[in-house]
Amino acid sequence: WADLTGADLYGADLTGADLWYADLTDAYLGYADLTDAYLGYADLTDANLWYADLTDAYLYGADLTDAYLGYADLTGADLRYADLTGADLWYADLTDANLFDADLTDAYLEDADLTGAYLYGADLTDANLYSADLTGADLRYADLTDAYLLYADLKFADFGSATVTDAV
């Protein structure tokens, strides 16, 4: 695995890169192209991925705690079991992303596009989904305790067996 702690990779072309288990803590990846990159179990804690392209990236089990992903493109990304606790996903595009059993506790998803996202079993406790687009999202068995859903688009979203205690 690569130790890229604090690396400045602004605008880097990392298309298809093999970064399994890489340590990218505090790395700056703004505007980086990570399309089809393999980031399984990578540590991206506090990483800055502002406007990064992570289309179809493999982030299985990745740690994105407190990562900044504002305006990032995560269309079709595989984020199964990823830890996105406290992550900032403001205006991020997560269309058709797989977030099975992902931890999005305290995540900031204001105006994020989660159209068709698979959030089965995801933990969205205290998540801010203000004005987010959840059209057709699968939220079965998800935990939305204390989640903020004001003005969110919930058309055709599946909340079967989801926990929505004190969600607004």
Secondary structure as GFF3:
##gff-version 3
##sequence-region A 1 168
###
